[in-house]
Amino acid sequence: MGLAVARELLRRNPRASVCVLERESEIGTHQTGHNSGVIHAGVYYTPGSLKARLCVEGARELYGYCAQRGIASERCGKVIIATDSSELGRLEELERRGKANGVPGLRRIAAAGIEELEPHARGIAGLHSPDTGIADFRAVALAYAQDIREAGGTVATGCEVKGVHLRGRSLRLAHSYGTTEAGNAVFCTGAWADRLAVAAGADPDPRIVPFRGAYLRLVPERRHLVRSLIYPVPDPALPFLGVHLTKHISGEVLLGPTALIAGARDAYRLATVRRRDLLDTLTWPGTWRMLAHWWSTGVTELRHAALRSAFVRAAARYVPGLHVGDVEPAFAGVRAQALSHDGRLVDDFVFSRTERALHVRNAPSPAATSSLAIARHVADEAERAFGPLV
């Protein structure tokens, strides 16, 4: 997200001095490089909302960008499957939303239509989104960084920002290499967004609570069970889409993810716990309010994480031929989930402004899909906050 915003600012103001300070030694090492790689089409989002508009625009632009830059992508399509009558109302609502959002080619299908698209899947009804696809988002991020450098900007890796200090007509950013004076700053810091916003003087609400999502993958000889993307009908009250089966751009087929509160904001290994991260989660009132409300969902997620058989059974609702012996461990990602003080799982954009700074506190999924479109929106916000860059 930060790279896309920097790229957009330079496109608007070629003479501006733009520098990206990247915490890690490589590009795309957190959420960008640890996800299922799906280009969403815009089925799920409230018609007329910013998320819906930016997703549809962003997906179209991203496919074009990948083609232009030779980045691996594929419109493989997605089937959202209802397995019992209780899900039909939600499926109908998804169809209404998707068509209102202008999702290309979206259509309702019956059981026979599901089997035609996914011979090993079963359900009583479904939605087919042929424009949903997959891409190598790490390669997209690297291409954005190259665009920035070619436009005269700088990308400094291994440069963790540790402090933000207002100094008259500038901000002083203390980081791993010393300090940088900036007229203005846009913070797109993912899992650390709340921490840096508060350091600059913003309100602590919402706080980032990390959720670890682990994936399994089909063993090579069983990849034929899934041709494209197979999703459940999601619970509209949750920002998570449930256990799904996803063809990856590498050719692998992923199952997952789980969704468990993590002990660190970079807990790619289950045993990774960082004292400050854990204290930030446990001392936030919203954490306990959220757990009290969603305890039954939490129990289900714990069971999926602890028992591979339970995880596979959840996916086997849609692909009945799936068995425990068909899968092996894959990778894990960490979702930077914004959680409000009242316990609400924030599923929309959140911005904070402090003196000379704009903070992107939450840019939820489908942020990768929508990155080019979101970057324009963030750049608009930055220009409203700071005026045109020179």
N, C-alpha and C positions, 0 to 999 in steps of 0.2 A: 504494500500500500504506500509506504513511504517513497519507494522508488518511482511508482507511478505518479505520485504527486509532484516529486521533484522534476520528473520528465515533463509534466504538463506545465509547470511554472516556467521552465526554460523554453517550451514551445511558445508560450505567450510573451515572454520577455527575454529574447535571446541575449541581451546584454547584461542581464542580471547575474549576480554572483550567487550561485547555488551550490551548497555542499551538503552531502548526505553523510551523517555520522552513524555508522552501522556497528552495533554492539559486538557482533561476532566476527570471527576471522574470515568467514565465507558468507556469501549471499544466500538467503533463503534457507537458513538452517532451522527455523522454528515452524510456525504454522504453514508457511509457504511450501516447505519441503517435507511435511509430515501430514499429508492428507490423501484422500482417495483420488484426487485429480479430476473431479467432475466439473464440467462446464454446465451450469444449471440454465434452464430455459425460461424460468419465471413462473412456474406453475403454482407455487405455494403462497405467494404474497398477496396482501390485500390490494384489490384493484385501486389504482390511483395513487398508491403509496410510493414514496421515494424508492423503496427497495424494489418494488415491482418494475418501475420505469427504468431504474439503473441496471437491473438484471437483464432485461430484454435488450436494451441498448448495448450493454457491456458484452453480452454473449456474442452478439453480431460483430461487434468491433474486434473482440478477441479472436474469433475464428479468422477474420481478415488479417489481423496482426500475425497470427501463427503462420498463415499461408505466406505472407510477405517475408517473414524472417526465417522460414524453413524450420519452424518448431513443430514437433510431433503433436498432432491433434486429430480427432476423429469424431464425426457425428454418428455415434453408434446407436443412439436412441435409448430411451428408458421406458420401462413398463411399471406402473404403480398398480399393485394388485390388492383387491379386496378378497379375503378368504371366507368371510361370512356376512350375513345380511346386516349385522350391526354396523358394518363399515360403509354401507352403500350411501348413506346420507353424507358422510364426510367425503366420499369419492365424488359425489355429485357436486359438492361445494368446491372441491379442487378443480373440477372441470369448468365450473362457472368462473372461478378466479382466473384460471389459465387462459380461457378464451377472452375474458375481459382485458387481460394483460397483453393480448396479442401474441401469445406463444405460437410459433409457427407449427402447423400441421397437427395440433393436439386433437385427439379423437378418442371417444369411448369405445371400448371393445368388450366383447363377451368372452366366455370361457374358451371357445374355439379360437378366438383371435389371440388370446394369450398364448395358447399352445402353438399357434402358427409362428408367432414371433420368438417365443422361448419354449421349444419342444419339451423341456424337462420341468417347466413351471406349471403350477396349477392355481386356479382361483375361480371365483364366480363372476367377476367383472374386473375391468381394469381401465387405465388410461394409458395411451401410448403417446409419448412425446419424442418424435423422431429427431428433433433439433437438439436434444440433450446430448452431450458428448463428453469427451475426456481430452486432457492435455497434459503436457509436462510443465507444471507451473514453476518448477525450479529453473527450467530453461527460459521461461517467460521473464522471470525476475532478472536473470543474467542478461537478457536482451535489453530490458529496461535500463539496467546499469550501463550497458554499452551505449545506449542512446544518450544517456546523461553525459557521459564522458565525451562523446562525439560532438555534443552541443556546447562543450566548454565547461561543464560542471565537474564536480569532484565527488567521488565515492570513497570515503575513508573507512576501511574495515578495521576490526579490532579496536573500535573507538567507543567504548561505553561511556555514556553521559552520566556523571555522578552528582552533578549539582547545577542549579540554574539560579543566576543572580542578576537582578536588574541593576543597570548602571547608567542612569540618565537616559541617553538616547540609544542604548544598546542592551543586549543581553550577553552576559558572560556565561558560557557553557563550560563547566569543568568536566574534563574527560580523561581517558586513559593516556593521551599524549600531551596533556597540559590543559590549555584553555583556548577557546575560540570566541571572538567577539562577533556578534551577529546583530544586524538591525532588527530582524524578526526571525521567529522560528515556528515551524509546524512540526508538532510531535505526533508521529504515527508509530507508537512503540509497543503495540500488541499487549503482551502479557505484563508489561511494565508501565502501561499507559497511566494508570491511576497514581502510581508512585511518583512519576515525573511531573504529572499535573499538580499534585499536592505540593511537591517541592517548589513549584513555580507560583503557588498561592491559590490554587483552585480548590473547590469543595471536594471532600473525600468521597462523596457519593456520585456515581457508583464505584464499588471496589471490584477489582479483578480477582475472581476465584478460579483457579486452574482446574479443569476437568481433563483427566487422562482418558484417551480413547484408544484401546488396543484393537488391532486387526488380526484376523487369521487369513490364510490364503489357501486356495485349493491346490492340492498337489498336481503337478503337470498333467498326469494322465486323467485327471477328472475336470480339467478346465472346460471341456466340451459341455458341461452341465449348464453353463451360462454363456450366452452369446453377447449380451450387452450389459444393461444395468437393470436390476430388479429391486424395487423398493416396496415397503409396506405403505399402507395408508397411515399417515402420521397423526399423532395427537396434536391438535391445533394449539393446545395450551403450553406445549413444550417447544423450545427452540431446537431440539434434537429430532432427527428424522427416523430414528429407530434402526434396528439391525437390517442392513441391506447387502446385496451382492453386487459387486462393482468390477467390471472389466477395467483393468489398469492399462495405461498407455504402454507399459512394458510387456504386456501380454498376460500378466498374472491376473487372477480373479480374487478379489478381496472380499472378506466377510467382516462386517462390523459397522461402526466401532462400538465398544462399550462406552460408558460415560460415568466415571468415578471421580469424586473430588480427589485431587492429587496433593502430595506432600511438598511439591515444589512447582514453580512456574516453568521449569524445564524438566519435568519428571518423565523422560522418555523410558527410563528404567523404573519399574515399580518401587524399587528400594530407595530411589533418590528422594531424600527429604532435606529441605533447607529450613532452618529454624525460623528465620524471618518470614518466609513465605507461609509456613504453617501457622505462625502466630497471627499474621494478617488475616488468614482465613478464619481461624477459630475465634478471634476477638471481634469479628464483624457481626453485628446483630442480624444482618440479613441472612447470614449463613444458617443460623439456627431457625429462623423463621421459614426459610426455604426447606430445610430438612423436615421440619414439623409438617409442612404442607405436602411434600412429595416423598414421604417416608416409604410408601409402598413401592413407588417407582425405584427408589434407592435400593430396596431389598432385591428387586428383580435384577437391577444392574450388578449388584454384588454377586448374585447367583451366576449371572453370565460371565463375570470376570473370574470367579472361583472354579466354575465347572465348565469345561470345554463342551461337555455333552449338552448342557443347557443352552449354551451359546449356539451350537449347531442346530438344536431343536427349533430355536427361534427362526433360523434361516430356512429350516426344512418345512416350515408352514407354506412356503412359496415354491420350494424345490424339494418335493418329498423324497427323491432318490438320494438326498444328501445324508452322509453318515460321518461319524466322528473320525473314522480312518481316512476320510477324504481331505482332511485339512491339516495344516501345520502352522506354527506361529509365524507372523509377519512382523510388522513394526507397530509402534505406538506414536500417537500425536498428542499434543496438549492444546486444548481449546482455551483461549483467554476469555472466559465467560464473565461479562459484566453483571454484577449482582447489586441490586439497589438495597438501601437501608431497610426497606420494608419486606425484603425477601423475594422481590420479583426478579425473575430471570430476564434481563433486558435483551430484547431482540430487535432493537432498532438503533439507528445512529445516535450517538451522544457526542456532543462537542462541548468543550469548555474554553473560555477565553481568559487569559491573564494578560498582564501588561506585556505587549509586544510578542505575544505567543498565542497560537491556536492549537488546542489539544484534541486529537481524534481519540476520544475515550472509548468508543465502541464502534467498530465497523464489522458487523456480523456477517456470517455466511449469507449470501454468496459473494463475499468481498473479493475473492480471487477472480471469479467469473467477471465481476463488474468493475475490476480495478481501473480500466481506462475511463469508464463513465464516472465512477466515484471520484477519480482524480480531478475531473473537471468540476465536480460539485465542491470538493474540498478547496480547490484553487479559487473558486468563486467566494467561498467563505473566507479564505485568507485575504482576498482583495477587499472584501467588505470590512474585514478587521483592520488591515494595514494600509489599504490603498494600493494602487498599482506598484509592482516592484520595479525598481530602476537599477 
